[in-house]
């Protein structure tokens, strides 16, 4: 986008300040922001630099996020539920809802290997709602399932012929291959009331996670948990398929797993939507446009 970028750690140091003085940035952008030194923010602010934060963990760590709002000139949050909460409880004027996106240099379609094709895969942490869905599949179908992520073996310790577990996080190139070799990719979201969250306010998440965009970019067919904001990002009639409960989930799973043509239509449309609206390039453009629009 013809802009120059400087990256510095979120700690205050003479080295970082000297780099900033030499570079003379217009905008400073923090991701998450929980570990950014206030002395660094104060120094940047004194230099007249526009301070932006993109709260990419909302609303699951919103107890931390609310402490940061008055430290930045521009606040972006990935979740519509968090956005509504901030809007109703704070005086932050430059507040924006900015969903996550995807990096299409990492997530793109690959040719499937017919020898390692799975019916179903789920990449992610075993939250209770995810465990419950997998148990439903194992109890009521013979579909093959691949689970990727730590701690899954704690809940499925016995050998099950239709189940394979990779008990660790994988790099994007491996995740991309898994998505390309799965008929259906499951995408249940993290519960907003999960005990390990820092969301004592119980702000309910309304927006989709980054995997929704990553899966679509890989041209994978996904069954995604319906979020109230989902229809603003994808067309539910031809780009993505969402479910509201376990019963609807099982119905849709059985409906689509045997219809490769229908899955292909949805997944191609979803990828086209990502390329048109949901890459990180789109997100960067939006941030820059908001800052330029308020200072010009």
C-alpha positions as CSV (number, residue, x, y, z in Angstrom):
1,X,0.0,0.0,0.0
2,X,3.1,2.3,-0.4
3,X,3.4,3.0,3.3
4,X,6.6,2.5,5.3
5,X,6.4,0.3,8.4
6,X,8.5,0.2,11.6
7,X,8.0,-2.6,14.2
8,X,9.1,-2.1,17.8
9,X,8.5,-4.2,20.9
10,X,5.8,-3.0,23.3
11,X,8.4,-2.1,26.0
12,X,9.9,1.3,26.7
13,X,13.6,1.7,25.8
14,X,16.0,4.3,24.5
15,X,16.6,2.1,21.5
16,X,12.8,2.1,20.6
17,X,12.4,5.8,21.2
18,X,15.4,6.6,19.0
19,X,14.0,4.4,16.2
20,X,10.7,6.3,16.5
21,X,12.4,9.6,16.4
22,X,14.3,8.6,13.2
23,X,11.2,7.1,11.6
24,X,8.7,9.8,12.5
25,X,5.5,7.7,12.1
26,X,2.0,9.1,11.6
27,X,0.2,6.2,13.2
28,X,1.2,3.7,16.0
29,X,-0.9,0.5,16.1
30,X,-1.0,-1.9,19.0
31,X,-2.5,-5.4,18.6
32,X,-4.2,-6.7,21.8
33,X,-2.3,-4.0,23.8
34,X,-2.3,-5.7,27.2
35,X,1.5,-5.7,27.4
36,X,2.3,-2.3,25.9
37,X,4.2,-0.1,28.4
38,X,2.3,3.1,29.3
39,X,5.6,5.0,29.2
40,X,5.9,4.1,25.5
41,X,2.4,5.2,24.8
42,X,3.0,8.5,26.6
43,X,6.1,9.1,24.6
44,X,4.4,8.4,21.3
45,X,1.5,10.6,22.4
46,X,3.8,13.5,23.2
47,X,5.2,13.3,19.7
48,X,1.7,13.8,18.2
49,X,1.4,10.3,16.8
50,X,-2.1,8.9,16.4
51,X,-2.4,5.9,18.8
52,X,-4.6,3.0,17.6
53,X,-5.4,-0.3,19.2
54,X,-7.0,-3.3,17.6
55,X,-8.6,-5.4,20.4
56,X,-8.3,-8.9,18.8
57,X,-9.3,-10.9,21.9
58,X,-12.7,-9.3,22.6
59,X,-14.9,-10.1,24.4
60,X,-13.0,-13.0,26.0
61,X,-10.5,-10.7,27.8
62,X,-12.7,-7.7,28.0
63,X,-11.9,-7.2,31.7
64,X,-8.4,-6.1,30.4
65,X,-9.7,-4.3,27.3
66,X,-11.8,-1.8,29.2
67,X,-8.7,-0.6,31.0
68,X,-7.1,0.4,27.7
69,X,-9.8,2.4,26.0
70,X,-8.8,5.9,27.3
71,X,-5.1,5.3,26.4
72,X,-5.6,5.4,22.7
73,X,-7.0,7.9,20.2
74,X,-8.6,5.2,18.0
75,X,-10.1,1.9,19.3
76,X,-11.0,-1.0,17.0
77,X,-12.6,-4.2,18.3
78,X,-13.2,-7.4,16.5
79,X,-16.5,-8.2,18.2
80,X,-19.9,-6.5,17.8
81,X,-20.9,-7.4,21.3
82,X,-17.8,-5.7,22.7
83,X,-18.4,-2.7,20.4
84,X,-21.9,-2.2,21.7
85,X,-20.7,-2.5,25.3
86,X,-18.0,0.1,24.8
87,X,-20.4,2.4,23.0
88,X,-23.0,2.3,25.8
89,X,-20.6,2.6,28.7
90,X,-17.7,4.8,27.6
91,X,-17.1,8.2,26.0
92,X,-14.6,6.9,23.5
93,X,-15.5,8.9,20.4
94,X,-13.2,7.1,17.8
95,X,-14.6,3.6,18.4
96,X,-14.9,1.2,15.5
97,X,-16.1,-2.4,14.9
98,X,-13.4,-4.1,12.7
99,X,-13.8,-7.9,12.3
100,X,-10.8,-10.2,11.9
101,X,-9.7,-11.2,8.4
102,X,-7.2,-13.6,6.8
103,X,-3.9,-13.6,5.1
104,X,-4.4,-15.1,1.6
105,X,-0.6,-15.7,1.2
106,X,-1.0,-18.4,4.0
107,X,-4.5,-19.6,3.4
108,X,-5.5,-20.7,-0.1
109,X,-6.9,-23.8,-1.8
110,X,-4.7,-26.8,-2.3
111,X,-5.3,-29.9,-4.3
112,X,-6.7,-32.6,-2.0
113,X,-4.9,-35.9,-1.5
114,X,-7.5,-38.6,-1.9
115,X,-5.5,-41.0,0.3
116,X,-5.8,-38.8,3.4
117,X,-9.3,-37.4,3.0
118,X,-11.3,-36.9,6.2
119,X,-15.0,-36.5,6.4
120,X,-14.8,-33.9,9.2
121,X,-12.0,-31.9,10.9
122,X,-11.9,-29.4,13.7
123,X,-8.9,-27.3,14.4
124,X,-8.9,-25.6,17.8
125,X,-9.0,-25.9,21.6
126,X,-11.5,-28.4,23.1
127,X,-14.0,-26.1,24.6
128,X,-17.1,-27.8,26.0
129,X,-19.4,-27.1,23.1
130,X,-16.8,-28.5,20.7
131,X,-16.3,-31.7,22.7
132,X,-20.1,-32.1,22.8
133,X,-20.4,-31.9,19.0
134,X,-17.6,-34.4,18.4
135,X,-19.2,-36.8,20.9
136,X,-22.5,-36.4,18.9
137,X,-20.7,-37.3,15.7
138,X,-18.9,-40.3,17.2
139,X,-22.1,-41.6,18.8
140,X,-24.4,-41.3,15.9
141,X,-22.3,-41.5,12.7
142,X,-19.5,-43.5,11.1
143,X,-17.8,-40.4,9.7
144,X,-14.1,-40.1,10.0
145,X,-12.9,-37.2,12.2
146,X,-9.6,-35.3,12.6
147,X,-9.0,-33.2,15.7
148,X,-6.1,-30.8,15.8
149,X,-5.0,-29.0,19.0
150,X,-3.7,-29.6,22.5
151,X,-5.8,-31.5,25.2
152,X,-8.2,-33.3,22.9
153,X,-6.7,-36.7,24.0
154,X,-7.9,-35.9,27.6
155,X,-11.5,-36.1,26.4
156,X,-11.0,-39.0,23.9
157,X,-8.3,-41.1,25.5
158,X,-9.4,-44.5,24.0
159,X,-8.6,-45.5,20.5
160,X,-11.5,-45.0,18.1
161,X,-11.1,-46.2,14.6
162,X,-12.9,-43.3,13.0
163,X,-11.0,-40.7,15.1
164,X,-7.5,-39.2,14.6
165,X,-6.0,-36.6,16.9
166,X,-3.0,-34.4,16.3
167,X,-2.4,-33.1,19.9
168,X,-0.5,-29.9,19.2
169,X,-0.8,-26.6,17.3
170,X,0.2,-26.7,13.6
171,X,1.7,-24.0,11.4
172,X,-0.6,-22.4,8.7
173,X,0.8,-24.5,5.9
174,X,-0.2,-27.7,7.6
175,X,-3.6,-26.3,8.6
176,X,-4.1,-25.3,5.0
177,X,-3.5,-28.9,3.9
178,X,-5.9,-30.3,6.5
179,X,-8.6,-27.9,5.4
180,X,-8.1,-28.9,1.8
181,X,-8.3,-32.6,2.7
182,X,-11.5,-32.4,4.7
183,X,-15.0,-32.6,3.4
184,X,-16.5,-30.5,6.2
185,X,-14.7,-28.3,8.6
186,X,-16.3,-27.6,11.9
187,X,-16.2,-24.1,13.4
188,X,-17.9,-23.8,16.8
189,X,-16.9,-20.7,18.6
190,X,-15.3,-20.1,22.0
191,X,-18.0,-19.7,24.6
192,X,-18.2,-16.2,26.1
193,X,-18.7,-17.7,29.5
194,X,-15.8,-20.2,29.5
195,X,-14.3,-20.2,33.0
196,X,-10.8,-19.3,31.9
197,X,-12.0,-16.2,30.1
198,X,-11.5,-12.8,31.7
199,X,-15.1,-11.6,30.9
200,X,-16.7,-11.0,34.3
201,X,-19.0,-8.6,32.5
202,X,-20.4,-11.6,30.6
203,X,-20.4,-9.6,27.3
204,X,-21.7,-12.1,24.7
205,X,-19.7,-12.5,21.6
206,X,-21.6,-11.6,18.4
207,X,-18.9,-11.9,15.8
208,X,-17.1,-14.7,14.0
209,X,-13.6,-15.8,14.7
210,X,-10.5,-15.7,12.5
211,X,-10.9,-19.3,11.4
212,X,-14.1,-18.5,9.6
213,X,-12.1,-16.3,7.2
214,X,-9.1,-18.7,7.1
215,X,-11.3,-21.7,6.2
216,X,-13.2,-19.7,3.5
217,X,-9.9,-18.5,2.1
218,X,-8.8,-22.1,1.7
219,X,-12.0,-22.8,-0.1
220,X,-13.1,-25.2,2.6
221,X,-16.7,-26.0,3.3
222,X,-17.5,-25.2,6.9
223,X,-20.3,-25.6,9.3
224,X,-20.1,-22.5,11.5
225,X,-21.9,-21.7,14.7
226,X,-24.3,-18.9,13.9
227,X,-23.4,-15.5,15.3
228,X,-25.7,-12.5,15.0
229,X,-23.2,-10.6,12.9
230,X,-22.4,-13.5,10.6
231,X,-24.8,-12.4,7.9
232,X,-23.0,-9.1,7.6
233,X,-19.8,-10.9,6.6
234,X,-21.2,-13.8,4.4
235,X,-24.3,-14.6,2.5
236,X,-25.9,-17.5,4.4
237,X,-27.8,-18.6,1.3
238,X,-24.8,-19.3,-0.9
239,X,-21.5,-18.7,0.8
240,X,-21.5,-20.3,4.3
241,X,-23.7,-22.7,6.3
242,X,-24.5,-21.9,9.9
243,X,-26.3,-23.8,12.7
244,X,-28.1,-22.7,15.8
245,X,-28.1,-25.9,18.0
246,X,-26.9,-29.5,18.1
247,X,-30.0,-30.8,16.4
248,X,-29.7,-28.5,13.4
249,X,-25.9,-29.2,13.3
250,X,-26.5,-32.9,12.9
251,X,-29.1,-32.4,10.3
252,X,-26.9,-30.1,8.2
253,X,-23.9,-32.4,8.7
254,X,-25.8,-35.3,7.2
255,X,-27.3,-33.1,4.5
256,X,-24.0,-31.8,3.1
257,X,-21.5,-34.6,3.7
258,X,-22.9,-36.6,0.8
259,X,-23.3,-33.6,-1.6
260,X,-19.9,-32.6,-2.9
261,X,-21.3,-30.3,-5.6
262,X,-23.3,-28.2,-3.1
263,X,-20.3,-28.0,-0.8
264,X,-18.1,-26.9,-3.7
265,X,-20.5,-24.1,-4.7
266,X,-20.6,-22.8,-1.1
267,X,-16.9,-23.0,-0.6
268,X,-16.0,-21.3,-3.9
269,X,-18.5,-18.5,-3.2
270,X,-17.0,-18.1,0.3
271,X,-13.5,-17.7,-1.0
272,X,-14.6,-15.1,-3.5
273,X,-16.2,-13.2,-0.7
274,X,-13.0,-13.3,1.3
275,X,-10.9,-12.0,-1.6
276,X,-13.4,-9.2,-2.2
277,X,-14.0,-8.1,1.4
278,X,-12.1,-9.9,4.2
279,X,-8.3,-9.9,3.8
280,X,-6.0,-8.1,6.2
281,X,-5.3,-5.7,3.4
282,X,-8.9,-4.6,3.6
283,X,-8.6,-4.2,7.4
284,X,-5.4,-2.1,7.1
285,X,-7.1,0.2,4.6
286,X,-10.0,0.6,6.9
287,X,-7.8,1.6,9.8
288,X,-5.9,4.2,7.7
289,X,-9.1,5.6,6.3
290,X,-10.6,6.2,9.7
291,X,-7.5,8.0,11.0
292,X,-7.1,10.1,7.9
293,X,-10.8,10.9,7.9
294,X,-10.7,12.4,11.4
295,X,-7.5,14.4,11.1
296,X,-8.0,15.9,7.6
